[in-house]
Amino acid sequence: MKNILITGCSRGIGHEIAKEFAKHEDVQILAVSRNNAGLEKLKKVFSTLKINSTIHTLSIDLLDKNSINKIMNVVELNFNNQLDGIIHNAGFLIKKPFTEITQDELLDSFRINCYAPFLLTQKLIPFFSENAHVVSISSMGGVQGSKKFPGLSAYSTSKATLITLTECLAEEFKSTDFIFNCLALGAVNTEMLNKAFPGYNAPVSSSDMGGFIVDFFFNGRKYFNGQVIPVSLTTP
């Protein structure tokens, strides 16, 4: 049984990642999100399947300092103190002119896009199985030298930090069998993309991207460690 934590599961790519995992045998998911309604939809998907997959849901705000302890409690009680991987998918996007971004908005961007993955990984390392794979979902906007867009300074810089964190963890834990990779996504049809670029129709669906990410989780660890991999047909 593979035990996997996914953050940001109530909608968009995270929702599709969890649904894709549900198609696999012997998978146990901990799906985390602030939006309980989206988590309830996921539970219904799992309940209709006839295969040996299980979902646990936890409606929490990753900005809450107690959220990590609540996740650890689930891992201890339901996952037999073992975690085979994390997909850091939760994201926070604010689109505003640079001079109008508030301190709170900037802090929230970094807390969700970088601090939460940092602290979650740090606290959950003791639960990692021998071949644990941590996949962080970043953005092409965080990749050095990529095209940048007005209004996304907080989002892109915080996602760039997540990229650097991945590279650092792969180096720090290279004496173990833990694997850390980062997928830098381009345009995908999600509510977040529509918020940033209203009316833009991306060529990739959240369902297709969810399938790619799950496949990468299982197979990417065989070929990559500490890598930042662009997954992009287009950026707006």
Residue pairs with C-beta under 8 A, 6 or more apart in sequence:
1 26
1 27
1 28
2 24
2 26
2 27
2 28
2 84
2 85
3 28
3 30
3 75
3 79
3 80
3 82
3 83
3 84
3 85
3 129
4 21
4 27
4 28
4 29
4 30
4 83
4 84
4 85
4 86
4 87
4 217
5 29
5 30
5 32
5 71
5 75
5 83
5 85
5 86
5 87
5 120
5 124
6 14
6 17
6 18
6 21
6 29
6 30
6 31
6 32
6 86
6 87
6 89
7 14
7 32
7 33
7 62
7 86
7 87
7 88
7 89
7 90
7 116
7 117
7 120
8 14
8 32
8 33
8 89
8 90
8 91
9 15
9 17
9 18
9 31
9 32
9 33
9 38
9 39
9 42
9 57
9 89
10 33
10 34
10 35
10 36
10 37
10 38
10 39
11 35
11 38
11 190
11 191
12 188
12 190
12 191
12 192
12 206
13 89
13 137
13 185
13 188
13 190
13 206
13 209
13 210
13 213
14 31
14 33
14 87
14 89
14 90
15 38
15 41
15 42
15 206
15 210
16 206
16 207
16 209
16 210
16 211
17 87
17 89
17 210
17 213
17 214
18 29
18 31
18 42
18 45
18 55
19 42
19 45
19 207
19 210
20 210
20 211
20 213
20 214
21 27
21 29
21 53
21 214
22 29
22 45
22 46
22 49
22 51
22 53
22 55
23 49
23 51
23 53
24 51
24 53
24 214
25 51
25 52
25 53
26 52
26 53
27 53
27 54
28 53
28 54
28 55
28 56
28 78
28 79
29 46
29 53
29 54
29 55
29 56
30 55
30 56
30 57
30 58
30 71
30 74
30 75
30 78
30 79
31 39
31 42
31 55
31 56
31 57
31 58
32 57
32 58
32 60
32 62
32 71
32 90
33 39
33 57
33 59
33 60
33 90
34 59
34 60
34 61
34 62
35 59
36 57
36 59
39 57
39 58
39 59
40 57
42 55
42 57
43 55
43 57
46 53
46 54
46 55
56 74
56 78
58 70
58 71
58 74
60 67
60 70
60 71
61 67
62 90
62 111
62 112
62 116
63 108
63 111
63 112
63 116
67 116
68 119
68 120
68 123
71 120
71 124
72 123
72 124
72 127
75 81
75 82
75 83
75 124
75 127
76 127
79 127
81 127
82 127
82 129
83 124
83 127
83 128
83 129
83 132
84 128
84 129
84 131
84 132
84 133
85 132
85 133
85 134
85 135
85 217
86 120
86 121
86 124
86 132
86 134
86 135
87 135
87 137
87 213
87 217
88 116
88 117
88 120
88 121
88 134
88 135
88 136
88 137
88 162
89 137
90 112
90 116
91 112
91 113
91 137
91 139
91 159
91 192
92 108
92 109
92 111
92 112
92 113
92 155
92 158
93 109
93 152
93 155
93 192
93 195
93 196
94 101
94 105
94 108
94 109
94 154
94 155
95 151
95 152
95 155
95 195
95 196
96 105
96 151
96 154
97 150
97 151
98 151
98 153
101 153
101 154
105 154
106 154
109 154
109 155
109 157
109 158
110 154
110 158
110 161
112 158
113 155
113 158
113 159
113 161
113 162
114 158
114 161
114 162
114 165
117 136
117 162
117 165
118 165
121 134
121 169
125 178
128 178
130 177
131 177
131 178
131 179
131 221
132 177
132 178
132 179
133 178
133 179
133 180
133 181
133 217
133 220
133 221
134 166
134 169
134 178
134 179
134 180
134 181
135 181
135 182
135 183
135 213
135 216
135 217
135 220
136 162
136 163
136 165
136 166
136 180
136 181
136 182
136 183
137 182
137 183
137 185
137 213
138 159
138 160
138 162
138 163
138 166
138 182
138 183
138 184
138 185
138 228
139 155
139 156
139 159
139 184
139 185
140 146
140 147
140 184
140 185
140 186
140 230
140 232
140 235
141 148
141 149
141 152
141 155
141 156
141 159
141 160
141 235
142 156
142 157
142 158
142 159
142 160
142 161
142 162
142 163
142 184
143 160
143 163
143 184
143 228
143 230
144 160
146 184
146 235
147 235
148 156
149 156
149 196
149 236
151 196
152 196
155 196
159 184
162 182
163 182
163 184
163 228
166 180
166 181
166 182
166 226
166 228
167 182
167 226
167 228
169 178
169 180
169 226
170 179
170 180
170 181
170 225
170 226
170 227
171 226
173 180
174 225
174 226
179 220
179 221
179 224
179 225
180 225
180 226
181 216
181 220
181 221
181 224
181 225
181 226
181 227
181 228
181 229
182 227
182 228
182 229
183 213
183 216
183 229
183 231
184 228
184 229
184 230
184 231
184 232
185 209
185 231
185 232
186 202
186 204
186 230
186 231
186 232
186 233
186 234
186 235
187 193
187 197
187 200
187 202
187 203
187 204
187 232
187 233
187 234
187 235
187 236
188 202
188 204
188 205
188 206
188 209
189 201
189 202
189 204
189 205
189 206
190 206
193 200
193 202
193 236
194 200
196 236
197 236
200 236
202 234
202 236
203 233
203 234
204 233
209 231
212 231
216 229
220 229
